[in-house]
Every structure is written in C-alpha cells, then in structure tokens.
Amino acid sequence: MMDLSIAAPEKGMCNSHQAALTLRSTSPQRPKSEFPTKLYAILELADKIPEVAEAITWLPHGRAFAIRNKDTFMKEVVPLFFNQTQIRSFNRQLHLWGFHR
C-alpha cells in the first residue's frame, strides 16, 4: 500500500470525473495543472464507485490517499484519465507535483 500526502484541493479543482476526462484532449496545449486535477477526479470517483475504491482511496483523515491495489489501479483506473501505463511514471508525476510518502 502506498500512503502519499496530499494537500487540500485548490480552487478550480473539478468536481466530476467527466470534467477530468474532458481534459484529455488531443490539443497540443494542455493545462499545467492537469495532473492534480485528474488525480482529484480519480479520488472523487473512488468515493462513488466501490471497484475504484478497492484500487485507490482517501485515508480516513482526508489528508492523504492510498493506492491499495497497484495492478487494478494501473490497468483499470489510470487509463481512464492518463496515457501512462507504468506505476513508475505515475509515481514520477506525483513527486514532480510535490506529493511524498
């Protein structure tokens, strides 16, 4: 299990996974805050869909999240939001955005 600290969502974070999916456009210019917005959308989706919650979920205190099933997360959840296919790429993005264990 991966326990990563996460700051409170910033203003402008999307409130639905459909909005995050919209961000996955083919246009060459992508918003700079795309990764945290999509990550937040994944975590919101986990609140609504039990199968997603089995892969990733907020911790009870709400300041961090845990990836509970790495394989399911990377095969079933991540492809809905990102082009990444490896957990190392996802971890790299987390670290670039200041998330830590």
Phi and psi restraints in degrees (range 20) as a CNS / XPLOR table:
assign (resid 1 and name C) (resid 2 and name N)
       (resid 2 and name CA) (resid 2 and name C) 1.0 -109.2 20.0 2
assign (resid 2 and name N) (resid 2 and name CA)
       (resid 2 and name C) (resid 3 and name N) 1.0 119.7 20.0 2
assign (resid 2 and name C) (resid 3 and name N)
       (resid 3 and name CA) (resid 3 and name C) 1.0 -108.1 20.0 2
assign (resid 3 and name N) (resid 3 and name CA)
       (resid 3 and name C) (resid 4 and name N) 1.0 110.6 20.0 2
assign (resid 3 and name C) (resid 4 and name N)
       (resid 4 and name CA) (resid 4 and name C) 1.0 -118.4 20.0 2
assign (resid 4 and name N) (resid 4 and name CA)
       (resid 4 and name C) (resid 5 and name N) 1.0 134.9 20.0 2
assign (resid 4 and name C) (resid 5 and name N)
       (resid 5 and name CA) (resid 5 and name C) 1.0 -72.6 20.0 2
assign (resid 5 and name N) (resid 5 and name CA)
       (resid 5 and name C) (resid 6 and name N) 1.0 145.8 20.0 2
assign (resid 5 and name C) (resid 6 and name N)
       (resid 6 and name CA) (resid 6 and name C) 1.0 -141.9 20.0 2
assign (resid 6 and name N) (resid 6 and name CA)
       (resid 6 and name C) (resid 7 and name N) 1.0 135.6 20.0 2
assign (resid 6 and name C) (resid 7 and name N)
       (resid 7 and name CA) (resid 7 and name C) 1.0 -76.8 20.0 2
assign (resid 7 and name N) (resid 7 and name CA)
       (resid 7 and name C) (resid 8 and name N) 1.0 162.8 20.0 2
assign (resid 7 and name C) (resid 8 and name N)
       (resid 8 and name CA) (resid 8 and name C) 1.0 -59.6 20.0 2
assign (resid 8 and name N) (resid 8 and name CA)
       (resid 8 and name C) (resid 9 and name N) 1.0 144.3 20.0 2
assign (resid 8 and name C) (resid 9 and name N)
       (resid 9 and name CA) (resid 9 and name C) 1.0 -58.1 20.0 2
assign (resid 9 and name N) (resid 9 and name CA)
       (resid 9 and name C) (resid 10 and name N) 1.0 140.9 20.0 2
assign (resid 9 and name C) (resid 10 and name N)
       (resid 10 and name CA) (resid 10 and name C) 1.0 -81.6 20.0 2
assign (resid 10 and name N) (resid 10 and name CA)
       (resid 10 and name C) (resid 11 and name N) 1.0 165.4 20.0 2
assign (resid 10 and name C) (resid 11 and name N)
       (resid 11 and name CA) (resid 11 and name C) 1.0 -58.9 20.0 2
assign (resid 11 and name N) (resid 11 and name CA)
       (resid 11 and name C) (resid 12 and name N) 1.0 144.7 20.0 2
assign (resid 11 and name C) (resid 12 and name N)
       (resid 12 and name CA) (resid 12 and name C) 1.0 89.2 20.0 2
assign (resid 12 and name N) (resid 12 and name CA)
       (resid 12 and name C) (resid 13 and name N) 1.0 -1.7 20.0 2
assign (resid 12 and name C) (resid 13 and name N)
       (resid 13 and name CA) (resid 13 and name C) 1.0 -67.3 20.0 2
assign (resid 13 and name N) (resid 13 and name CA)
       (resid 13 and name C) (resid 14 and name N) 1.0 142.3 20.0 2
assign (resid 13 and name C) (resid 14 and name N)
       (resid 14 and name CA) (resid 14 and name C) 1.0 -72.8 20.0 2
assign (resid 14 and name N) (resid 14 and name CA)
       (resid 14 and name C) (resid 15 and name N) 1.0 154.0 20.0 2
assign (resid 14 and name C) (resid 15 and name N)
       (resid 15 and name CA) (resid 15 and name C) 1.0 -108.5 20.0 2
assign (resid 15 and name N) (resid 15 and name CA)
       (resid 15 and name C) (resid 16 and name N) 1.0 7.4 20.0 2
assign (resid 15 and name C) (resid 16 and name N)
       (resid 16 and name CA) (resid 16 and name C) 1.0 -147.2 20.0 2
assign (resid 16 and name N) (resid 16 and name CA)
       (resid 16 and name C) (resid 17 and name N) 1.0 151.8 20.0 2
assign (resid 16 and name C) (resid 17 and name N)
       (resid 17 and name CA) (resid 17 and name C) 1.0 -69.6 20.0 2
assign (resid 17 and name N) (resid 17 and name CA)
       (resid 17 and name C) (resid 18 and name N) 1.0 -22.6 20.0 2
assign (resid 17 and name C) (resid 18 and name N)
       (resid 18 and name CA) (resid 18 and name C) 1.0 -66.4 20.0 2
assign (resid 18 and name N) (resid 18 and name CA)
       (resid 18 and name C) (resid 19 and name N) 1.0 -37.3 20.0 2
assign (resid 18 and name C) (resid 19 and name N)
       (resid 19 and name CA) (resid 19 and name C) 1.0 -64.8 20.0 2
assign (resid 19 and name N) (resid 19 and name CA)
       (resid 19 and name C) (resid 20 and name N) 1.0 -37.9 20.0 2
assign (resid 19 and name C) (resid 20 and name N)
       (resid 20 and name CA) (resid 20 and name C) 1.0 -67.8 20.0 2
assign (resid 20 and name N) (resid 20 and name CA)
       (resid 20 and name C) (resid 21 and name N) 1.0 -37.9 20.0 2
assign (resid 20 and name C) (resid 21 and name N)
       (resid 21 and name CA) (resid 21 and name C) 1.0 -64.7 20.0 2
assign (resid 21 and name N) (resid 21 and name CA)
       (resid 21 and name C) (resid 22 and name N) 1.0 -32.3 20.0 2
assign (resid 21 and name C) (resid 22 and name N)
       (resid 22 and name CA) (resid 22 and name C) 1.0 -63.1 20.0 2
assign (resid 22 and name N) (resid 22 and name CA)
       (resid 22 and name C) (resid 23 and name N) 1.0 -30.8 20.0 2
assign (resid 22 and name C) (resid 23 and name N)
       (resid 23 and name CA) (resid 23 and name C) 1.0 -65.5 20.0 2
assign (resid 23 and name N) (resid 23 and name CA)
       (resid 23 and name C) (resid 24 and name N) 1.0 -21.1 20.0 2
assign (resid 23 and name C) (resid 24 and name N)
       (resid 24 and name CA) (resid 24 and name C) 1.0 -81.5 20.0 2
assign (resid 24 and name N) (resid 24 and name CA)
       (resid 24 and name C) (resid 25 and name N) 1.0 69.3 20.0 2
assign (resid 24 and name C) (resid 25 and name N)
       (resid 25 and name CA) (resid 25 and name C) 1.0 -98.4 20.0 2
assign (resid 25 and name N) (resid 25 and name CA)
       (resid 25 and name C) (resid 26 and name N) 1.0 171.9 20.0 2
assign (resid 25 and name C) (resid 26 and name N)
       (resid 26 and name CA) (resid 26 and name C) 1.0 -94.6 20.0 2
assign (resid 26 and name N) (resid 26 and name CA)
       (resid 26 and name C) (resid 27 and name N) 1.0 1.3 20.0 2
assign (resid 26 and name C) (resid 27 and name N)
       (resid 27 and name CA) (resid 27 and name C) 1.0 -67.4 20.0 2
assign (resid 27 and name N) (resid 27 and name CA)
       (resid 27 and name C) (resid 28 and name N) 1.0 145.7 20.0 2
assign (resid 27 and name C) (resid 28 and name N)
       (resid 28 and name CA) (resid 28 and name C) 1.0 -69.6 20.0 2
assign (resid 28 and name N) (resid 28 and name CA)
       (resid 28 and name C) (resid 29 and name N) 1.0 -24.8 20.0 2
assign (resid 28 and name C) (resid 29 and name N)
       (resid 29 and name CA) (resid 29 and name C) 1.0 -97.4 20.0 2
assign (resid 29 and name N) (resid 29 and name CA)
       (resid 29 and name C) (resid 30 and name N) 1.0 116.0 20.0 2
assign (resid 29 and name C) (resid 30 and name N)
       (resid 30 and name CA) (resid 30 and name C) 1.0 -110.5 20.0 2
assign (resid 30 and name N) (resid 30 and name CA)
       (resid 30 and name C) (resid 31 and name N) 1.0 149.6 20.0 2
assign (resid 30 and name C) (resid 31 and name N)
       (resid 31 and name CA) (resid 31 and name C) 1.0 -61.0 20.0 2
assign (resid 31 and name N) (resid 31 and name CA)
       (resid 31 and name C) (resid 32 and name N) 1.0 142.9 20.0 2
assign (resid 31 and name C) (resid 32 and name N)
       (resid 32 and name CA) (resid 32 and name C) 1.0 -67.0 20.0 2
assign (resid 32 and name N) (resid 32 and name CA)
       (resid 32 and name C) (resid 33 and name N) 1.0 -26.0 20.0 2
assign (resid 32 and name C) (resid 33 and name N)
       (resid 33 and name CA) (resid 33 and name C) 1.0 -96.3 20.0 2
assign (resid 33 and name N) (resid 33 and name CA)
       (resid 33 and name C) (resid 34 and name N) 1.0 22.3 20.0 2
assign (resid 33 and name C) (resid 34 and name N)
       (resid 34 and name CA) (resid 34 and name C) 1.0 -60.3 20.0 2
assign (resid 34 and name N) (resid 34 and name CA)
       (resid 34 and name C) (resid 35 and name N) 1.0 -45.3 20.0 2
assign (resid 34 and name C) (resid 35 and name N)
       (resid 35 and name CA) (resid 35 and name C) 1.0 -60.3 20.0 2
assign (resid 35 and name N) (resid 35 and name CA)
       (resid 35 and name C) (resid 36 and name N) 1.0 -53.8 20.0 2
assign (resid 35 and name C) (resid 36 and name N)
       (resid 36 and name CA) (resid 36 and name C) 1.0 -63.7 20.0 2
assign (resid 36 and name N) (resid 36 and name CA)
       (resid 36 and name C) (resid 37 and name N) 1.0 -32.5 20.0 2
assign (resid 36 and name C) (resid 37 and name N)
       (resid 37 and name CA) (resid 37 and name C) 1.0 -65.1 20.0 2
assign (resid 37 and name N) (resid 37 and name CA)
       (resid 37 and name C) (resid 38 and name N) 1.0 -45.0 20.0 2
assign (resid 37 and name C) (resid 38 and name N)
       (resid 38 and name CA) (resid 38 and name C) 1.0 -68.8 20.0 2
assign (resid 38 and name N) (resid 38 and name CA)
       (resid 38 and name C) (resid 39 and name N) 1.0 -37.9 20.0 2
assign (resid 38 and name C) (resid 39 and name N)
       (resid 39 and name CA) (resid 39 and name C) 1.0 -60.8 20.0 2
assign (resid 39 and name N) (resid 39 and name CA)
       (resid 39 and name C) (resid 40 and name N) 1.0 -44.0 20.0 2
assign (resid 39 and name C) (resid 40 and name N)
       (resid 40 and name CA) (resid 40 and name C) 1.0 -63.0 20.0 2
assign (resid 40 and name N) (resid 40 and name CA)
       (resid 40 and name C) (resid 41 and name N) 1.0 -39.2 20.0 2
assign (resid 40 and name C) (resid 41 and name N)
       (resid 41 and name CA) (resid 41 and name C) 1.0 -64.1 20.0 2
assign (resid 41 and name N) (resid 41 and name CA)
       (resid 41 and name C) (resid 42 and name N) 1.0 -38.7 20.0 2
assign (resid 41 and name C) (resid 42 and name N)
       (resid 42 and name CA) (resid 42 and name C) 1.0 -61.6 20.0 2
assign (resid 42 and name N) (resid 42 and name CA)
       (resid 42 and name C) (resid 43 and name N) 1.0 -44.6 20.0 2
assign (resid 42 and name C) (resid 43 and name N)
       (resid 43 and name CA) (resid 43 and name C) 1.0 -66.7 20.0 2
assign (resid 43 and name N) (resid 43 and name CA)
       (resid 43 and name C) (resid 44 and name N) 1.0 -35.0 20.0 2
assign (resid 43 and name C) (resid 44 and name N)
       (resid 44 and name CA) (resid 44 and name C) 1.0 -66.6 20.0 2
assign (resid 44 and name N) (resid 44 and name CA)
       (resid 44 and name C) (resid 45 and name N) 1.0 -39.1 20.0 2
assign (resid 44 and name C) (resid 45 and name N)
       (resid 45 and name CA) (resid 45 and name C) 1.0 -61.9 20.0 2
assign (resid 45 and name N) (resid 45 and name CA)
       (resid 45 and name C) (resid 46 and name N) 1.0 -37.0 20.0 2
assign (resid 45 and name C) (resid 46 and name N)
       (resid 46 and name CA) (resid 46 and name C) 1.0 -63.8 20.0 2
assign (resid 46 and name N) (resid 46 and name CA)
       (resid 46 and name C) (resid 47 and name N) 1.0 -29.9 20.0 2
assign (resid 46 and name C) (resid 47 and name N)
       (resid 47 and name CA) (resid 47 and name C) 1.0 -68.6 20.0 2
assign (resid 47 and name N) (resid 47 and name CA)
       (resid 47 and name C) (resid 48 and name N) 1.0 -23.2 20.0 2
assign (resid 47 and name C) (resid 48 and name N)
       (resid 48 and name CA) (resid 48 and name C) 1.0 -104.2 20.0 2
assign (resid 48 and name N) (resid 48 and name CA)
       (resid 48 and name C) (resid 49 and name N) 1.0 -26.6 20.0 2
assign (resid 48 and name C) (resid 49 and name N)
       (resid 49 and name CA) (resid 49 and name C) 1.0 -122.5 20.0 2
assign (resid 49 and name N) (resid 49 and name CA)
       (resid 49 and name C) (resid 50 and name N) 1.0 114.1 20.0 2
assign (resid 49 and name C) (resid 50 and name N)
       (resid 50 and name CA) (resid 50 and name C) 1.0 -57.7 20.0 2
assign (resid 50 and name N) (resid 50 and name CA)
       (resid 50 and name C) (resid 51 and name N) 1.0 -35.0 20.0 2
assign (resid 50 and name C) (resid 51 and name N)
       (resid 51 and name CA) (resid 51 and name C) 1.0 -64.0 20.0 2
assign (resid 51 and name N) (resid 51 and name CA)
       (resid 51 and name C) (resid 52 and name N) 1.0 -36.3 20.0 2
assign (resid 51 and name C) (resid 52 and name N)
       (resid 52 and name CA) (resid 52 and name C) 1.0 -72.0 20.0 2
assign (resid 52 and name N) (resid 52 and name CA)
       (resid 52 and name C) (resid 53 and name N) 1.0 -37.7 20.0 2
assign (resid 52 and name C) (resid 53 and name N)
       (resid 53 and name CA) (resid 53 and name C) 1.0 -63.8 20.0 2
assign (resid 53 and name N) (resid 53 and name CA)
       (resid 53 and name C) (resid 54 and name N) 1.0 -25.2 20.0 2
assign (resid 53 and name C) (resid 54 and name N)
       (resid 54 and name CA) (resid 54 and name C) 1.0 -70.3 20.0 2
assign (resid 54 and name N) (resid 54 and name CA)
       (resid 54 and name C) (resid 55 and name N) 1.0 -22.6 20.0 2
assign (resid 54 and name C) (resid 55 and name N)
       (resid 55 and name CA) (resid 55 and name C) 1.0 -95.2 20.0 2
assign (resid 55 and name N) (resid 55 and name CA)
       (resid 55 and name C) (resid 56 and name N) 1.0 -41.0 20.0 2
assign (resid 55 and name C) (resid 56 and name N)
       (resid 56 and name CA) (resid 56 and name C) 1.0 -148.0 20.0 2
assign (resid 56 and name N) (resid 56 and name CA)
       (resid 56 and name C) (resid 57 and name N) 1.0 141.5 20.0 2
assign (resid 56 and name C) (resid 57 and name N)
       (resid 57 and name CA) (resid 57 and name C) 1.0 -158.1 20.0 2
assign (resid 57 and name N) (resid 57 and name CA)
       (resid 57 and name C) (resid 58 and name N) 1.0 156.0 20.0 2
assign (resid 57 and name C) (resid 58 and name N)
       (resid 58 and name CA) (resid 58 and name C) 1.0 -67.7 20.0 2
assign (resid 58 and name N) (resid 58 and name CA)
       (resid 58 and name C) (resid 59 and name N) 1.0 147.7 20.0 2
assign (resid 58 and name C) (resid 59 and name N)
       (resid 59 and name CA) (resid 59 and name C) 1.0 -80.1 20.0 2
assign (resid 59 and name N) (resid 59 and name CA)
       (resid 59 and name C) (resid 60 and name N) 1.0 158.6 20.0 2
assign (resid 59 and name C) (resid 60 and name N)
       (resid 60 and name CA) (resid 60 and name C) 1.0 -53.5 20.0 2
assign (resid 60 and name N) (resid 60 and name CA)
       (resid 60 and name C) (resid 61 and name N) 1.0 -35.4 20.0 2
assign (resid 60 and name C) (resid 61 and name N)
       (resid 61 and name CA) (resid 61 and name C) 1.0 -75.8 20.0 2
assign (resid 61 and name N) (resid 61 and name CA)
       (resid 61 and name C) (resid 62 and name N) 1.0 -13.5 20.0 2
assign (resid 61 and name C) (resid 62 and name N)
       (resid 62 and name CA) (resid 62 and name C) 1.0 80.0 20.0 2
assign (resid 62 and name N) (resid 62 and name CA)
       (resid 62 and name C) (resid 63 and name N) 1.0 6.5 20.0 2
assign (resid 62 and name C) (resid 63 and name N)
       (resid 63 and name CA) (resid 63 and name C) 1.0 -103.0 20.0 2
assign (resid 63 and name N) (resid 63 and name CA)
       (resid 63 and name C) (resid 64 and name N) 1.0 -1.4 20.0 2
assign (resid 63 and name C) (resid 64 and name N)
       (resid 64 and name CA) (resid 64 and name C) 1.0 -153.3 20.0 2
assign (resid 64 and name N) (resid 64 and name CA)
       (resid 64 and name C) (resid 65 and name N) 1.0 166.5 20.0 2
assign (resid 64 and name C) (resid 65 and name N)
       (resid 65 and name CA) (resid 65 and name C) 1.0 -131.4 20.0 2
assign (resid 65 and name N) (resid 65 and name CA)
       (resid 65 and name C) (resid 66 and name N) 1.0 164.1 20.0 2
assign (resid 65 and name C) (resid 66 and name N)
       (resid 66 and name CA) (resid 66 and name C) 1.0 -129.8 20.0 2
assign (resid 66 and name N) (resid 66 and name CA)
       (resid 66 and name C) (resid 67 and name N) 1.0 136.4 20.0 2
assign (resid 66 and name C) (resid 67 and name N)
       (resid 67 and name CA) (resid 67 and name C) 1.0 -91.3 20.0 2
assign (resid 67 and name N) (resid 67 and name CA)
       (resid 67 and name C) (resid 68 and name N) 1.0 108.7 20.0 2
assign (resid 67 and name C) (resid 68 and name N)
       (resid 68 and name CA) (resid 68 and name C) 1.0 -87.4 20.0 2
assign (resid 68 and name N) (resid 68 and name CA)
       (resid 68 and name C) (resid 69 and name N) 1.0 -31.8 20.0 2
assign (resid 68 and name C) (resid 69 and name N)
       (resid 69 and name CA) (resid 69 and name C) 1.0 -134.6 20.0 2
assign (resid 69 and name N) (resid 69 and name CA)
       (resid 69 and name C) (resid 70 and name N) 1.0 97.1 20.0 2
assign (resid 69 and name C) (resid 70 and name N)
       (resid 70 and name CA) (resid 70 and name C) 1.0 -59.5 20.0 2
assign (resid 70 and name N) (resid 70 and name CA)
       (resid 70 and name C) (resid 71 and name N) 1.0 -43.0 20.0 2
assign (resid 70 and name C) (resid 71 and name N)
       (resid 71 and name CA) (resid 71 and name C) 1.0 -65.3 20.0 2
assign (resid 71 and name N) (resid 71 and name CA)
       (resid 71 and name C) (resid 72 and name N) 1.0 -47.9 20.0 2
assign (resid 71 and name C) (resid 72 and name N)
       (resid 72 and name CA) (resid 72 and name C) 1.0 -63.2 20.0 2
assign (resid 72 and name N) (resid 72 and name CA)
       (resid 72 and name C) (resid 73 and name N) 1.0 -41.9 20.0 2
assign (resid 72 and name C) (resid 73 and name N)
       (resid 73 and name CA) (resid 73 and name C) 1.0 -58.5 20.0 2
assign (resid 73 and name N) (resid 73 and name CA)
       (resid 73 and name C) (resid 74 and name N) 1.0 -47.3 20.0 2
assign (resid 73 and name C) (resid 74 and name N)
       (resid 74 and name CA) (resid 74 and name C) 1.0 -75.3 20.0 2
assign (resid 74 and name N) (resid 74 and name CA)
       (resid 74 and name C) (resid 75 and name N) 1.0 -30.3 20.0 2
assign (resid 74 and name C) (resid 75 and name N)
       (resid 75 and name CA) (resid 75 and name C) 1.0 -89.2 20.0 2
assign (resid 75 and name N) (resid 75 and name CA)
       (resid 75 and name C) (resid 76 and name N) 1.0 -33.1 20.0 2
assign (resid 75 and name C) (resid 76 and name N)
       (resid 76 and name CA) (resid 76 and name C) 1.0 -108.6 20.0 2
assign (resid 76 and name N) (resid 76 and name CA)
       (resid 76 and name C) (resid 77 and name N) 1.0 -36.1 20.0 2
assign (resid 76 and name C) (resid 77 and name N)
       (resid 77 and name CA) (resid 77 and name C) 1.0 -96.9 20.0 2
assign (resid 77 and name N) (resid 77 and name CA)
       (resid 77 and name C) (resid 78 and name N) 1.0 -52.9 20.0 2
assign (resid 77 and name C) (resid 78 and name N)
       (resid 78 and name CA) (resid 78 and name C) 1.0 -56.4 20.0 2
assign (resid 78 and name N) (resid 78 and name CA)
       (resid 78 and name C) (resid 79 and name N) 1.0 -42.4 20.0 2
assign (resid 78 and name C) (resid 79 and name N)
       (resid 79 and name CA) (resid 79 and name C) 1.0 -60.8 20.0 2
assign (resid 79 and name N) (resid 79 and name CA)
       (resid 79 and name C) (resid 80 and name N) 1.0 -19.6 20.0 2
assign (resid 79 and name C) (resid 80 and name N)
       (resid 80 and name CA) (resid 80 and name C) 1.0 -70.9 20.0 2
assign (resid 80 and name N) (resid 80 and name CA)
       (resid 80 and name C) (resid 81 and name N) 1.0 -22.6 20.0 2
assign (resid 80 and name C) (resid 81 and name N)
       (resid 81 and name CA) (resid 81 and name C) 1.0 -122.2 20.0 2
assign (resid 81 and name N) (resid 81 and name CA)
       (resid 81 and name C) (resid 82 and name N) 1.0 -29.2 20.0 2
assign (resid 81 and name C) (resid 82 and name N)
       (resid 82 and name CA) (resid 82 and name C) 1.0 -130.6 20.0 2
assign (resid 82 and name N) (resid 82 and name CA)
       (resid 82 and name C) (resid 83 and name N) 1.0 163.2 20.0 2
assign (resid 82 and name C) (resid 83 and name N)
       (resid 83 and name CA) (resid 83 and name C) 1.0 -89.6 20.0 2
assign (resid 83 and name N) (resid 83 and name CA)
       (resid 83 and name C) (resid 84 and name N) 1.0 -7.8 20.0 2
assign (resid 83 and name C) (resid 84 and name N)
       (resid 84 and name CA) (resid 84 and name C) 1.0 -64.8 20.0 2
assign (resid 84 and name N) (resid 84 and name CA)
       (resid 84 and name C) (resid 85 and name N) 1.0 146.3 20.0 2
assign (resid 84 and name C) (resid 85 and name N)
       (resid 85 and name CA) (resid 85 and name C) 1.0 -125.0 20.0 2
assign (resid 85 and name N) (resid 85 and name CA)
       (resid 85 and name C) (resid 86 and name N) 1.0 -4.0 20.0 2
assign (resid 85 and name C) (resid 86 and name N)
       (resid 86 and name CA) (resid 86 and name C) 1.0 -122.0 20.0 2
assign (resid 86 and name N) (resid 86 and name CA)
       (resid 86 and name C) (resid 87 and name N) 1.0 141.4 20.0 2
assign (resid 86 and name C) (resid 87 and name N)
       (resid 87 and name CA) (resid 87 and name C) 1.0 -62.7 20.0 2
assign (resid 87 and name N) (resid 87 and name CA)
       (resid 87 and name C) (resid 88 and name N) 1.0 -30.8 20.0 2
assign (resid 87 and name C) (resid 88 and name N)
       (resid 88 and name CA) (resid 88 and name C) 1.0 -63.0 20.0 2
assign (resid 88 and name N) (resid 88 and name CA)
       (resid 88 and name C) (resid 89 and name N) 1.0 -38.6 20.0 2
assign (resid 88 and name C) (resid 89 and name N)
       (resid 89 and name CA) (resid 89 and name C) 1.0 -65.7 20.0 2
assign (resid 89 and name N) (resid 89 and name CA)
       (resid 89 and name C) (resid 90 and name N) 1.0 -41.5 20.0 2
assign (resid 89 and name C) (resid 90 and name N)
       (resid 90 and name CA) (resid 90 and name C) 1.0 -63.9 20.0 2
assign (resid 90 and name N) (resid 90 and name CA)
       (resid 90 and name C) (resid 91 and name N) 1.0 -45.5 20.0 2
assign (resid 90 and name C) (resid 91 and name N)
       (resid 91 and name CA) (resid 91 and name C) 1.0 -60.9 20.0 2
assign (resid 91 and name N) (resid 91 and name CA)
       (resid 91 and name C) (resid 92 and name N) 1.0 -39.4 20.0 2
assign (resid 91 and name C) (resid 92 and name N)
       (resid 92 and name CA) (resid 92 and name C) 1.0 -60.7 20.0 2
assign (resid 92 and name N) (resid 92 and name CA)
       (resid 92 and name C) (resid 93 and name N) 1.0 -44.7 20.0 2
assign (resid 92 and name C) (resid 93 and name N)
       (resid 93 and name CA) (resid 93 and name C) 1.0 -61.8 20.0 2
assign (resid 93 and name N) (resid 93 and name CA)
       (resid 93 and name C) (resid 94 and name N) 1.0 -41.5 20.0 2
assign (resid 93 and name C) (resid 94 and name N)
       (resid 94 and name CA) (resid 94 and name C) 1.0 -58.2 20.0 2
assign (resid 94 and name N) (resid 94 and name CA)
       (resid 94 and name C) (resid 95 and name N) 1.0 -46.8 20.0 2
assign (resid 94 and name C) (resid 95 and name N)
       (resid 95 and name CA) (resid 95 and name C) 1.0 -67.1 20.0 2
assign (resid 95 and name N) (resid 95 and name CA)
       (resid 95 and name C) (resid 96 and name N) 1.0 -37.7 20.0 2
assign (resid 95 and name C) (resid 96 and name N)
       (resid 96 and name CA) (resid 96 and name C) 1.0 -62.2 20.0 2
assign (resid 96 and name N) (resid 96 and name CA)
       (resid 96 and name C) (resid 97 and name N) 1.0 -31.2 20.0 2
assign (resid 96 and name C) (resid 97 and name N)
       (resid 97 and name CA) (resid 97 and name C) 1.0 -90.6 20.0 2
assign (resid 97 and name N) (resid 97 and name CA)
       (resid 97 and name C) (resid 98 and name N) 1.0 5.1 20.0 2
assign (resid 97 and name C) (resid 98 and name N)
       (resid 98 and name CA) (resid 98 and name C) 1.0 91.0 20.0 2
assign (resid 98 and name N) (resid 98 and name CA)
       (resid 98 and name C) (resid 99 and name N) 1.0 8.4 20.0 2
assign (resid 98 and name C) (resid 99 and name N)
       (resid 99 and name CA) (resid 99 and name C) 1.0 -77.6 20.0 2
assign (resid 99 and name N) (resid 99 and name CA)
       (resid 99 and name C) (resid 100 and name N) 1.0 148.5 20.0 2
assign (resid 99 and name C) (resid 100 and name N)
       (resid 100 and name CA) (resid 100 and name C) 1.0 -147.5 20.0 2
assign (resid 100 and name N) (resid 100 and name CA)
       (resid 100 and name C) (resid 101 and name N) 1.0 162.6 20.0 2
